[in-house]
């Protein structure tokens, strides 16, 4: 399980882990959005964790930088440009994995999904923000509900032009939209905390 800190830098430990691994990957894409992720932590005794990455839609990532620091030894850090997750494996010959490993990440990309670092809100937008609102719904995702599917009803002679999904959660999920079925899917991995709330808004325009 991976824990994030939103605006709590003043309360963090005075001392930082001394063994760090930095991974930097670049591409030829020209991107202008910098996404600074909240500082994340792997708890004592936990060997590995996955960090959700948001610069994947489209996967035109110009740069990705991750710095992961630990107490026993430099950790292994693996991700590829456009990946949905970064994988961190702690290294400790004694198998104890003491203290918190600290993860600092940023990406530069063209993206339609972003993370609000102050509130833990994930916002996903699909389409062009135009037309009239034809659907708005709110809901709660209960513990251990790892996949939630919601369909957006579209009136006759109208076409869905825009979908906005807002998920407020401690552990950010993956949000997908299937335009052929007008279906929103919110997925959590088996290691994530699923308890969260969501809002789905759909807009439509007159079909030609």
C-alpha positions in Angstrom: 0.0 0.0 0.0 1.3 3.4 -0.9 0.5 6.5 1.2 0.5 10.1 0.0 0.9 13.2 2.0 -1.2 16.2 0.9 0.2 19.5 2.2 1.8 18.0 5.3 5.5 18.7 4.5 6.0 20.7 7.8 5.1 17.6 9.8 7.4 15.1 8.0 10.4 13.5 9.7 13.4 15.7 10.2 15.8 13.1 8.8 15.6 11.8 5.2 16.7 8.3 4.1 20.3 8.4 2.9 20.2 5.9 0.0 18.5 7.3 -3.1 17.7 6.1 -6.6 16.9 8.6 -9.3 15.4 7.5 -12.6 14.9 10.1 -15.4 13.4 9.3 -18.8 12.9 11.6 -21.7 11.2 11.5 -25.1 11.0 13.7 -28.2 7.4 14.8 -27.4 6.9 18.5 -26.9 4.8 18.8 -23.7 4.0 21.8 -21.5 2.2 20.5 -18.4 4.3 19.6 -15.3 2.6 17.3 -12.8 4.2 17.3 -9.3 3.0 14.3 -7.4 2.4 14.5 -3.6 5.3 13.0 -1.7 4.5 9.3 -1.1 5.7 6.8 1.5 6.2 3.1 1.8 5.6 2.0 5.3 8.2 0.2 7.5 8.3 -3.5 6.8 6.7 -3.2 3.4 9.0 -4.5 0.5 7.4 -3.0 -2.6 4.6 -0.6 -3.8 3.1 0.7 -7.0 2.6 4.5 -7.6 -0.3 5.4 -10.0 0.9 7.6 -12.9 -1.4 10.0 -14.6 0.4 11.2 -17.7 -0.8 8.4 -19.9 -3.8 9.7 -21.9 -2.4 10.3 -24.4 0.9 8.6 -23.6 2.9 11.6 -24.9 5.2 12.0 -21.9 8.1 14.4 -22.5 9.8 13.6 -19.2 9.4 11.5 -16.1 11.6 11.8 -13.0 11.4 9.7 -9.8 13.6 10.0 -6.8 13.1 7.2 -4.2 15.1 7.2 -1.0 15.4 4.4 1.7 17.3 3.6 4.8 19.0 0.2 4.1 20.0 0.5 0.5 19.0 2.3 -2.8 15.7 0.9 -4.0 14.9 -0.5 -7.4 12.6 1.9 -9.4 11.0 0.8 -12.7 8.7 2.6 -15.1 8.5 3.2 -18.8 7.2 6.3 -20.6 3.4 6.1 -20.8 3.2 3.4 -18.0 0.2 3.5 -15.7 2.2 2.6 -12.6 5.7 3.0 -11.3 7.1 0.0 -9.4 9.4 0.4 -6.4 11.1 -2.5 -4.7 13.0 -1.9 -1.5 16.4 -3.5 -1.0 17.4 -4.8 2.5 19.7 -7.9 3.0 18.1 -8.4 6.5 14.6 -8.3 5.1 13.5 -5.8 7.6 12.8 -2.7 5.4 13.1 -0.2 8.3 11.5 3.3 8.3 9.5 5.0 5.6 10.8 4.9 2.0 10.2 8.3 0.4 9.0 8.8 -3.2 9.1 12.0 -5.1 7.9 12.1 -8.7 7.0 14.5 -11.4 6.1 14.2 -15.1 6.0 16.7 -18.0 3.3 15.6 -20.5 0.1 16.3 -22.4 -2.6 14.9 -20.3 -6.3 14.8 -19.6 -6.1 13.2 -16.2 -4.8 15.0 -13.2 -4.4 14.7 -9.5 -5.4 17.5 -7.1 -2.6 17.3 -4.6 -4.4 19.2 -1.9 -7.6 17.1 -1.8 -6.8 13.7 -3.2 -9.2 14.2 -6.1 -8.7 12.5 -9.5 -10.4 14.2 -12.4 -10.8 12.5 -15.8 -12.2 14.4 -18.9 -13.2 12.9 -22.2 -14.4 14.8 -25.3 -15.1 18.5 -25.9 -16.7 20.5 -23.1 -19.8 21.6 -25.0 -23.5 20.8 -25.2 -26.1 20.5 -22.5 -25.9 18.4 -19.3 -27.9 15.3 -19.8 -26.6 13.3 -16.9 -25.2 14.0 -13.4 -24.8 11.4 -10.7 -23.0 10.9 -7.4 -22.1 7.7 -5.6 -20.0 6.0 -3.0 -17.6 3.2 -3.6 -17.5 0.9 -0.6 -14.5 -1.0 0.9 -13.3 -3.9 -1.3 -15.3 -2.7 -4.3 -12.4 -2.8 -6.7 -14.4 -2.1 -9.9 -17.4 0.2 -10.4 -19.2 0.5 -13.7 -21.7 3.3 -14.5 -23.6 3.8 -17.8 -24.6 7.3 -19.0 -28.1 7.3 -20.6 -28.2 9.5 -23.7 -31.6 10.9 -25.0 -32.7 10.0 -28.6 -31.2 12.0 -31.4 -28.3 13.3 -29.3 -24.7 12.3 -29.1 -22.5 12.3 -26.0 -19.9 15.1 -26.4 -18.2 15.3 -23.0 -17.8 13.2 -19.9 -16.2 14.4 -16.6 -15.5 11.9 -13.8 -14.4 13.1 -10.4 -13.2 10.6 -7.8 -12.3 11.7 -4.3 -10.3 8.9 -2.7 -7.3 8.3 -0.5 -5.8 5.9 -3.1 -6.3 7.2 -6.7 -8.0 4.8 -9.1 -7.8 4.2 -12.8 -10.8 5.7 -14.7 -11.8 4.6 -18.2 -14.6 5.6 -20.5 -15.9 3.3 -23.2 -17.6 5.5 -25.8 -19.2 2.6 -27.6 -21.2 1.7 -24.5 -21.2 5.2 -22.8 -19.7 3.4 -19.8 -17.5 4.7 -17.1 -15.3 2.2 -15.2 -13.5 3.1 -12.0 -10.9 0.5 -11.0 -8.7 0.1 -7.9 -5.9 -2.5 -7.6 -6.1 -5.1 -4.9 -3.6 -3.2 -2.8 -5.5 0.1 -2.8 -8.0 1.5 -0.4 -11.3 1.7 -2.3 -13.6 3.7 0.0 -14.3 6.9 -2.0 -17.0 9.1 -3.6 -17.5 9.9 -7.2 -19.4 12.3 -9.5 -20.1 11.7 -13.2 -21.3 14.5 -15.5 -22.2 13.9 -19.1 -23.0 16.5 -21.8 -24.5 15.9 -25.3 -25.2 17.8 -28.5 -27.9 17.2 -31.2 -27.0 14.5 -33.5 -26.4 15.6 -37.1 
